[in-house]
Amino acid sequence: MSESSTRGHTRYLLLLGAIFAILWVALAIAPHDRKDWALENLLAVILVVALALTAKNFPFSKISYTLLFLFLCLHEVGAHYTYAEVPYDQWFNAVFGRTFNSVLGWERNHFDRLVHFCYGLLLAYPIREMFHRVAAVRGFWGYFLPLDVTMSTSMLFELFEWAAAEFFGGDLGVAYLGTQGDVWDAHKDMALASLGAVIAMTVTACINLYLQRDFAHEWAESLRIKNRSPLGEEEIKRMLRDKK
């Protein structure tokens, strides 16, 4: 990037950081459950610190930073109220005179479902950017691998939730897990995150198909067999021979 572009990029990142800091402080005041708020913010703080430390040597695009910012904002709302008790129904009712759940025929609080869907929808592109710039993946793999990582990290988060709920137990464990009595809660959360990532990668692929002249060639080249020799035991034998 040119010097002027770099300055503009830095100003944009600082603006997002300032807005998020204000939102974080506001939502840190009198949360519904302070212990759950602290637990929910653990991974968020790790992500923000990682983004801050890597901003100089590995600056993401403005698009990626914006998507990450939006996800973190949604997460902070969930952390303030606890995901199972975000009062979106009251907000909707105050504006339209009826609850959002009644419009769609829902019975449970679905804010957690929204955030899991947005996890895939908003984070798949930054993950793709990282793969594209670090591992130089192209074609099919440039869309599949971000989807795969989004799905696998969604699964890992469900395992983290389960472990945290088991460790802390009691009301904190219930609040953090937020299943609301649904035995298939984790499966639905992972499915929604996967759906969000599929949509994000499909939209990205459609944009690239329109703008990228060599899209078809790149896609075909990414699926071409580069090495026809089998690996596994044959590769181990080769490495042992080379070591002698």
ZAMARGU-4260 file (C-alpha; in steps of 0.2 Angstrom, whole numbers, plus 5000, padded with zeros to 4 digits):
<rodrens>
0) 5000/5000/5000 | 5005/5018/4997 | 5009/5029/5012 | 4993/5038/5010 | 4983/5022/5009
5) 4992/5015/5024 | 4988/5031/5034 | 4970/5029/5029 | 4970/5011/5034 | 4977/5015/5051
10) 4964/5029/5054 | 4950/5017/5049 | 4956/5003/5061 | 4959/5016/5075 | 4941/5022/5072
15) 4934/5005/5074 | 4944/5002/5089 | 4938/5017/5097 | 4920/5013/5094 | 4922/4996/5100
20) 4931/5002/5116 | 4916/5014/5120 | 4904/5000/5117 | 4914/4988/5127 | 4915/5000/5142
25) 4896/5004/5141 | 4891/4986/5141 | 4904/4982/5155 | 4893/4992/5166 | 4881/4982/5177
30) 4880/4967/5166 | 4866/4954/5170 | 4879/4942/5177 | 4896/4948/5180 | 4904/4931/5181
35) 4896/4926/5164 | 4902/4942/5157 | 4920/4939/5162 | 4919/4922/5155 | 4911/4927/5138
40) 4925/4941/5136 | 4939/4929/5138 | 4940/4924/5120 | 4935/4941/5114 | 4950/4949/5123
45) 4962/4936/5116 | 4955/4940/5098 | 4956/4959/5101 | 4974/4958/5108 | 4979/4947/5093
50) 4972/4959/5081 | 4981/4973/5089 | 4998/4964/5090 | 4997/4959/5071 | 4990/4975/5064
55) 5007/4982/5059 | 5015/4966/5051 | 4999/4958/5045 | 4985/4971/5042 | 4969/4964/5037
60) 4958/4973/5024 | 4945/4986/5029 | 4932/4973/5024 | 4939/4960/5036 | 4941/4972/5050
65) 4923/4978/5048 | 4917/4960/5048 | 4927/4956/5064 | 4921/4972/5072 | 4903/4968/5069
70) 4904/4951/5076 | 4913/4957/5092 | 4899/4970/5094 | 4886/4957/5093 | 4896/4946/5105
75) 4897/4960/5118 | 4878/4963/5118 | 4876/4944/5122 | 4890/4945/5135 | 4881/4960/5144
80) 4864/4952/5145 | 4869/4933/5144 | 4865/4926/5127 | 4849/4918/5133 | 4842/4934/5140
85) 4845/4948/5127 | 4829/4958/5126 | 4827/4959/5108 | 4809/4955/5109 | 4806/4970/5121
90) 4815/4981/5109 | 4805/4975/5094 | 4789/4977/5104 | 4793/4995/5109 | 4795/5000/5091
95) 4782/4989/5082 | 4769/4985/5096 | 4772/4966/5095 | 4786/4954/5099 | 4798/4948/5085
100) 4796/4930/5092 | 4777/4931/5089 | 4779/4937/5071 | 4790/4921/5067 | 4781/4909/5079
105) 4797/4907/5090 | 4796/4902/5109 | 4814/4903/5114 | 4827/4917/5114 | 4836/4916/5097
110) 4850/4929/5099 | 4863/4915/5102 | 4857/4907/5086 | 4860/4924/5077 | 4877/4926/5083
115) 4882/4908/5079 | 4876/4911/5061 | 4885/4928/5061 | 4901/4919/5066 | 4901/4910/5050
120) 4894/4924/5040 | 4906/4937/5046 | 4922/4927/5050 | 4924/4916/5035 | 4930/4930/5024
125) 4944/4936/5036 | 4949/4918/5038 | 4950/4917/5019 | 4960/4932/5018 | 4973/4924/5030
130) 4974/4908/5020 | 4975/4918/5004 | 4990/4929/5010 | 4999/4917/5021 | 4997/4900/5013
135) 4993/4907/4995 | 4979/4895/4993 | 4969/4897/4976 | 4954/4891/4967 | 4943/4879/4976
140) 4954/4878/4992 | 4952/4897/4994 | 4934/4894/4998 | 4933/4877/5005 | 4947/4879/5018
145) 4939/4895/5026 | 4923/4885/5027 | 4932/4870/5035 | 4941/4881/5048 | 4925/4890/5052
150) 4915/4874/5055 | 4929/4866/5065 | 4932/4881/5076 | 4913/4882/5079 | 4914/4864/5085
155) 4929/4868/5096 | 4919/4882/5104 | 4905/4871/5108 | 4917/4859/5116 | 4925/4874/5126
160) 4907/4879/5131 | 4904/4861/5137 | 4920/4860/5147 | 4918/4878/5155 | 4900/4873/5160
165) 4906/4857/5168 | 4920/4866/5177 | 4911/4880/5184 | 4894/4872/5186 | 4879/4880/5194
170) 4871/4895/5187 | 4886/4901/5179 | 4888/4885/5169 | 4870/4886/5164 | 4871/4904/5159
175) 4887/4902/5149 | 4880/4886/5140 | 4864/4894/5136 | 4855/4879/5129 | 4838/4884/5135
180) 4833/4866/5137 | 4837/4862/5119 | 4846/4845/5119 | 4851/4849/5100 | 4857/4866/5104
185) 4876/4863/5100 | 4871/4854/5084 | 4860/4869/5078 | 4873/4882/5083 | 4886/4873/5072
190) 4874/4871/5058 | 4870/4889/5058 | 4889/4894/5059 | 4892/4882/5044 | 4877/4890/5034
195) 4884/4907/5037 | 4901/4902/5031 | 4893/4894/5015 | 4884/4910/5011 | 4899/4921/5014
200) 4910/4910/5003 | 4897/4908/4990 | 4895/4927/4989 | 4914/4929/4988 | 4915/4916/4974
205) 4901/4925/4964 | 4910/4942/4966 | 4927/4934/4960 | 4918/4925/4946 | 4912/4942/4940
210) 4928/4951/4942 | 4942/4939/4940 | 4946/4934/4922 | 4956/4918/4926 | 4943/4912/4939
215) 4939/4896/4929 | 4957/4892/4926 | 4963/4896/4944 | 4949/4884/4950 | 4954/4870/4938
220) 4972/4872/4942 | 4969/4871/4961 | 4961/4854/4958 | 4974/4847/4946 | 4984/4833/4953
225) 5002/4840/4956 | 5011/4824/4962 | 5005/4808/4955 | 5016/4798/4967 | 5007/4791/4983
230) 5013/4797/5000 | 5011/4788/5016 | 5023/4773/5017 | 5031/4777/5001 | 5035/4794/5006
235) 5042/4788/5023 | 5053/4776/5014 | 5060/4790/5002 | 5064/4801/5017 | 5072/4786/5026
240) 5083/4783/5011 | 5087/4802/5009 | 5092/4802/5028 | 5105/4789/5026
</rodrens>
